[in-house]
Amino acid sequence: RFTTWTDTCTLHPNLLLPFYNCTMPKPTFLNLPEDKRNSFTEIALKEFSENDYNSASVSKIVERAGIAKGSVYQYFEDKQDLFLYLVDVSSKRMMEYISQTPPPVLESDFFAMLRWQMSATIQASAAFPLHSNLLRRAYSSPLPFRDKVFEQAKEIRKQHFSSMIEQAQLEGKLDPGFRPEVASFFIQAVMSELGVFLQEKFASHRGDWLELPEVDLIFDDVITILRSGLEKR
């Protein structure tokens, strides 16, 4: 499912953070050899994911990339344009990864779908931590250019969960006594923090901690708690 905002911007209600696609690098950047484009993108991604927008340094990016500072402005209009390009790249990477994880067979089951969304998103965040962190900063930090696009992205995410909840209420699967927008807010908050919780909990674990049986038990616990508060009795 997707919602078109303008002819050039598309927002996808992905599982944690919407997909933003409303910026294009200059032809100078697009005409670079692929390896140079990828190298520059990875260096810039690391800088912006490890620092907030105001602290992220274009000077450090060009120094690590071994190019003149003026080259950046031949590639992008300004720092903001570069940042939004990285948001776009990160969102696409996460969505591509998530799309490879098939949803449960019982798509009509609200909690089965919610558990799948949690699991798929956490797996994507763990697979691409820099991308995930940059998206978290993009949609939760007080950026100096909080424009309609980001507000619309938040609204798309809210509507995504609200529509799931409303449908489940109509089908008699969820308690009709609570407001969908409140439940949507609660679910978003849980999902946004769950990845951080798991990464901190298993920070010392060597290997792929997502394969641990305990992770599945944590997902089950989260769904059980949500079910106890949301399911129709």
C-alpha positions as CSV (number, residue, x, y, z in Angstrom):
1,R,0.0,0.0,0.0
2,F,1.2,3.5,-0.7
3,T,-0.1,7.1,-0.7
4,T,0.9,9.6,-3.4
5,W,1.5,13.1,-2.0
6,T,2.6,14.8,-5.2
7,D,3.8,13.6,-8.6
8,T,7.4,13.4,-7.3
9,C,7.0,12.3,-3.7
10,T,5.7,9.0,-2.5
11,L,5.3,8.0,1.1
12,H,5.1,4.3,2.0
13,P,3.7,3.4,5.4
14,N,6.6,1.1,6.1
15,L,6.7,-0.7,9.4
16,L,8.6,1.8,11.5
17,L,9.3,4.8,9.3
18,P,7.7,6.0,6.1
19,F,9.6,6.0,2.9
20,Y,10.5,9.5,1.6
21,N,11.3,10.1,-2.0
22,C,11.3,13.7,-3.0
23,T,14.9,14.6,-3.9
24,M,17.3,13.9,-6.6
25,P,21.1,14.4,-6.8
26,K,22.4,16.6,-9.6
27,P,23.5,14.9,-12.8
28,T,27.1,15.4,-11.8
29,F,26.6,12.9,-9.0
30,L,24.5,10.5,-11.0
31,N,27.2,10.4,-13.8
32,L,29.9,9.3,-11.4
33,P,31.1,5.7,-11.7
34,E,29.0,3.5,-9.5
35,D,31.8,2.6,-7.1
36,K,32.5,6.3,-6.4
37,R,28.8,7.1,-5.9
38,N,28.5,4.2,-3.5
39,S,31.6,5.1,-1.6
40,F,30.5,8.7,-1.1
41,T,27.0,7.6,0.0
42,E,28.4,5.2,2.6
43,I,30.7,7.9,4.0
44,A,27.9,10.5,4.2
45,L,25.5,7.9,5.6
46,K,28.0,7.1,8.4
47,E,28.5,10.8,9.3
48,F,24.7,11.6,9.4
49,S,23.7,8.5,11.2
50,E,26.3,9.0,14.0
51,N,25.6,12.7,14.5
52,D,22.5,14.9,14.6
53,Y,21.8,17.0,11.5
54,N,23.4,20.2,12.9
55,S,26.5,18.4,14.1
56,A,27.1,16.3,11.0
57,S,30.1,17.8,9.1
58,V,30.2,18.1,5.3
59,S,33.9,18.9,5.8
60,K,34.5,15.5,7.4
61,I,32.6,13.8,4.6
62,V,34.7,15.3,1.9
63,E,37.9,14.7,3.8
64,R,37.2,11.0,4.2
65,A,36.0,10.8,0.6
66,G,39.2,12.5,-0.6
67,I,37.4,15.1,-2.7
68,A,37.2,18.9,-2.7
69,K,34.4,20.4,-0.6
70,G,33.1,22.2,-3.6
71,S,32.4,18.8,-5.2
72,V,29.5,18.2,-2.8
73,Y,27.7,21.2,-4.1
74,Q,28.2,19.9,-7.6
75,Y,26.5,16.8,-6.5
76,F,23.7,18.3,-4.3
77,E,22.1,21.7,-3.8
78,D,23.1,21.9,-0.1
79,K,23.5,20.0,3.1
80,Q,19.8,19.5,3.4
81,D,19.5,18.1,0.0
82,L,22.3,15.6,0.7
83,F,20.5,14.6,4.0
84,L,17.2,14.0,2.3
85,Y,18.9,11.9,-0.4
86,L,20.4,9.7,2.4
87,V,16.9,9.4,3.9
88,D,15.7,8.2,0.5
89,V,18.5,5.7,0.1
90,S,18.1,4.4,3.6
91,S,14.3,4.0,3.3
92,K,14.7,2.1,0.0
93,R,17.3,-0.2,1.5
94,M,15.1,-1.0,4.5
95,M,12.0,-1.5,2.3
96,E,13.8,-3.9,-0.1
97,Y,15.0,-6.0,2.9
98,I,11.5,-6.1,4.5
99,S,9.8,-7.0,1.2
100,Q,11.9,-10.2,1.1
101,T,10.2,-11.4,4.3
102,P,6.8,-12.8,3.4
103,P,3.9,-11.8,5.7
104,P,2.0,-14.5,7.6
105,V,-0.5,-16.6,5.8
106,L,-3.3,-15.5,8.1
107,E,-3.1,-11.8,7.0
108,S,-6.5,-11.2,8.5
109,D,-5.2,-11.9,11.9
110,F,-4.4,-8.5,13.4
111,F,-1.8,-9.7,16.0
112,A,-0.2,-12.1,13.5
113,M,0.3,-9.2,11.1
114,L,1.6,-6.9,13.9
115,R,4.1,-9.5,15.1
116,W,5.3,-10.0,11.5
117,Q,5.7,-6.2,11.1
118,M,7.7,-6.0,14.4
119,S,9.9,-8.9,13.4
120,A,10.6,-7.8,9.8
121,T,11.4,-4.2,10.9
122,I,13.7,-5.3,13.7
123,Q,15.5,-7.6,11.3
124,A,15.9,-4.8,8.8
125,S,17.2,-2.4,11.5
126,A,19.7,-5.0,12.7
127,A,20.9,-5.7,9.1
128,F,21.3,-2.0,8.3
129,P,22.0,-0.2,11.6
130,L,23.4,3.0,10.0
131,H,20.3,3.3,7.7
132,S,18.0,2.6,10.6
133,N,19.6,5.2,12.9
134,L,19.6,7.8,10.2
135,L,15.8,7.3,9.6
136,R,15.2,7.5,13.4
137,R,17.0,10.8,13.5
138,A,15.1,12.0,10.4
139,Y,11.7,11.4,11.8
140,S,12.1,12.0,15.5
141,S,14.8,14.8,15.8
142,P,14.0,18.5,15.7
143,L,15.4,19.2,12.3
144,P,15.7,22.8,11.1
145,F,13.6,22.1,8.1
146,R,10.5,20.4,9.6
147,D,8.3,20.8,6.5
148,K,5.1,19.3,5.2
149,V,6.8,16.2,3.9
150,F,7.9,15.0,7.3
151,E,4.6,15.9,8.9
152,Q,2.8,14.0,6.1
153,A,5.1,11.0,6.7
154,K,4.1,10.9,10.3
155,E,0.5,11.1,9.3
156,I,0.9,8.2,6.8
157,R,2.4,6.1,9.5
158,K,-0.4,6.9,12.0
159,Q,-3.1,6.2,9.4
160,H,-1.4,2.9,8.5
161,F,-1.9,1.5,12.0
162,S,-5.2,3.3,12.6
163,S,-6.7,1.7,9.6
164,M,-5.5,-1.7,10.7
165,I,-7.1,-1.1,14.1
166,E,-10.4,0.2,12.8
167,Q,-10.7,-2.8,10.4
168,A,-10.0,-5.2,13.3
169,Q,-12.6,-3.4,15.4
170,L,-15.2,-3.7,12.7
171,E,-14.5,-7.4,12.4
172,G,-15.0,-7.8,16.1
173,K,-11.4,-8.8,16.8
174,L,-10.4,-5.7,18.9
175,D,-12.2,-3.9,21.7
176,P,-14.3,-1.2,20.1
177,G,-14.1,0.9,23.2
178,F,-10.8,2.6,22.6
179,R,-9.9,5.2,19.9
180,P,-7.9,3.9,17.0
181,E,-5.6,6.9,17.0
182,V,-4.6,6.3,20.6
183,A,-3.9,2.6,20.0
184,S,-2.0,3.6,16.9
185,F,0.2,6.0,18.9
186,F,0.9,3.3,21.5
187,I,1.8,0.6,19.0
188,Q,4.1,3.0,17.1
189,A,5.9,3.9,20.4
190,V,6.4,0.2,21.3
191,M,7.7,-0.7,17.8
192,S,10.0,2.3,17.7
193,E,11.7,1.4,21.0
194,L,11.7,-2.3,20.6
195,G,14.6,-2.4,18.2
196,V,16.7,-0.2,20.6
197,F,15.8,-2.5,23.5
198,L,16.8,-5.6,21.7
199,Q,20.1,-4.2,20.3
200,E,21.1,-3.1,23.8
201,K,20.0,-6.3,25.4
202,F,22.1,-8.4,23.0
203,A,24.9,-6.0,22.4
204,S,27.5,-8.4,23.9
205,H,26.2,-11.4,21.9
206,R,28.5,-12.6,19.1
207,G,26.8,-13.6,15.9
208,D,23.3,-13.1,14.7
209,W,21.3,-12.5,17.9
210,L,18.0,-12.4,15.9
211,E,18.3,-16.2,15.6
212,L,18.2,-16.6,19.4
213,P,15.1,-18.3,20.8
214,E,14.9,-15.6,23.4
215,V,14.2,-12.9,20.7
216,D,11.1,-14.8,19.6
217,L,10.0,-15.0,23.2
218,I,10.3,-11.3,23.6
219,F,8.2,-10.7,20.4
220,D,5.6,-13.1,21.9
221,D,5.7,-11.2,25.2
222,V,5.1,-7.9,23.4
223,I,2.2,-9.3,21.4
224,T,0.7,-10.8,24.6
225,I,0.8,-7.5,26.3
226,L,-0.7,-5.7,23.4
227,R,-3.3,-8.4,23.0
228,S,-4.3,-8.2,26.6
229,G,-5.1,-4.5,26.2
230,L,-6.5,-4.4,22.7
231,E,-8.3,-7.6,22.0
232,K,-12.1,-7.8,22.4
233,R,-13.1,-9.7,25.5
